[in-house]
């Protein structure tokens, strides 16, 4: 009896949580802005690919400032969760790169572990 091995393809995944500003009238996304002084601003808008993206944790640290910025440009604040799936063109699994030397985190754990 011939048993065929089936290779399970697992793809490497990475997620990002980002904040973007979407114009309430056009639906375009904030690309850049400049302070022109005396509460005058210039804003440029574009597609979602090239827009200004803020990491979610940075947004959470300074919500008040970002809400004021969105109001100044008549934008709504939109949260995006982006998932990247990585595989080689032939569909095989992308393996994480293995390091020859220990990472800084590993060295800190070794030092703290030695003190306890």
C-alpha positions as CSV (number, residue, x, y, z in Angstrom):
1,X,0.0,0.0,0.0
2,X,1.4,3.4,-1.0
3,X,0.9,6.1,1.5
4,X,1.3,9.6,0.2
5,X,2.7,12.2,2.5
6,X,0.8,15.5,2.5
7,X,2.9,18.4,3.5
8,X,1.0,20.9,5.6
9,X,1.7,24.4,4.5
10,X,1.7,26.9,7.4
11,X,2.1,30.5,6.5
12,X,4.0,33.0,8.7
13,X,1.6,35.7,9.9
14,X,2.1,39.2,11.3
15,X,-0.6,41.7,12.4
16,X,-0.6,45.4,12.7
17,X,-3.1,47.7,14.4
18,X,-3.1,51.2,12.9
19,X,-5.1,54.4,13.0
20,X,-5.9,56.4,9.9
21,X,-7.8,59.6,9.2
22,X,-10.6,59.5,6.6
23,X,-12.1,62.7,5.1
24,X,-15.8,62.8,5.9
25,X,-16.7,64.3,2.5
26,X,-14.5,62.5,0.0
27,X,-13.6,59.2,1.8
28,X,-9.9,59.8,1.0
29,X,-7.3,59.4,3.7
30,X,-4.9,62.0,5.2
31,X,-1.5,61.8,3.6
32,X,0.2,64.8,5.2
33,X,-0.4,68.1,6.8
34,X,1.4,71.3,7.5
35,X,0.9,74.0,10.1
36,X,0.7,77.3,8.3
37,X,0.6,79.3,11.5
38,X,-2.2,81.0,13.3
39,X,-4.4,77.9,13.3
40,X,-4.2,77.6,9.6
41,X,-3.4,74.1,8.2
42,X,-2.9,72.5,4.8
43,X,-3.9,68.9,4.4
44,X,-3.2,66.5,1.5
45,X,-5.4,63.4,1.0
46,X,-4.7,60.2,-1.0
47,X,-5.6,56.5,-1.2
48,X,-5.3,54.1,1.8
49,X,-2.0,52.7,0.5
50,X,0.0,55.9,0.9
51,X,-1.8,57.6,3.8
52,X,-0.5,58.6,7.2
53,X,-0.7,55.6,9.6
54,X,-0.3,55.8,13.3
55,X,0.4,52.7,15.5
56,X,-2.6,52.0,17.7
57,X,-0.6,52.2,21.0
58,X,0.7,55.7,20.0
59,X,-2.8,56.8,19.3
60,X,-4.0,55.5,22.7
61,X,-1.2,57.5,24.5
62,X,-2.3,60.8,23.0
63,X,-6.0,60.4,22.0
64,X,-6.9,64.0,22.7
65,X,-4.4,65.4,20.3
66,X,-5.4,63.0,17.5
67,X,-9.1,63.8,18.0
68,X,-8.3,67.5,17.7
69,X,-6.3,66.9,14.5
70,X,-9.2,64.9,13.0
71,X,-11.7,67.6,13.9
72,X,-9.4,70.3,12.3
73,X,-9.4,68.4,9.0
74,X,-13.0,67.2,9.1
75,X,-11.9,63.6,9.3
76,X,-13.1,60.5,11.1
77,X,-10.7,58.3,13.0
78,X,-10.6,54.8,11.6
79,X,-8.9,51.8,13.2
80,X,-7.3,49.2,10.8
81,X,-6.2,45.7,11.6
82,X,-3.9,44.5,8.9
83,X,-2.7,40.9,8.6
84,X,0.3,39.9,6.5
85,X,0.6,36.3,5.5
86,X,4.0,35.3,4.2
87,X,4.9,32.3,2.1
88,X,7.3,31.7,-0.8
89,X,6.0,31.9,-4.4
90,X,5.8,28.1,-4.6
91,X,3.5,28.1,-1.5
92,X,6.0,26.7,1.0
93,X,6.4,28.0,4.5
94,X,8.5,31.0,5.3
95,X,10.6,30.1,8.4
96,X,11.6,32.7,11.0
97,X,15.2,33.6,10.7
98,X,17.3,31.9,13.5
99,X,19.9,34.0,15.2
100,X,23.3,32.7,16.0
101,X,23.8,35.0,19.0
102,X,21.3,35.6,21.8
103,X,19.0,38.6,21.6
104,X,19.1,41.5,24.1
105,X,15.9,40.1,25.7
106,X,17.6,36.7,26.2
107,X,20.6,38.4,27.8
108,X,18.5,40.5,30.2
109,X,16.5,37.3,31.2
110,X,19.8,35.6,31.9
111,X,21.1,38.5,34.0
112,X,17.8,38.8,36.0
113,X,17.5,35.0,36.3
114,X,21.0,35.0,37.9
115,X,20.1,37.6,40.4
116,X,17.0,35.9,41.7
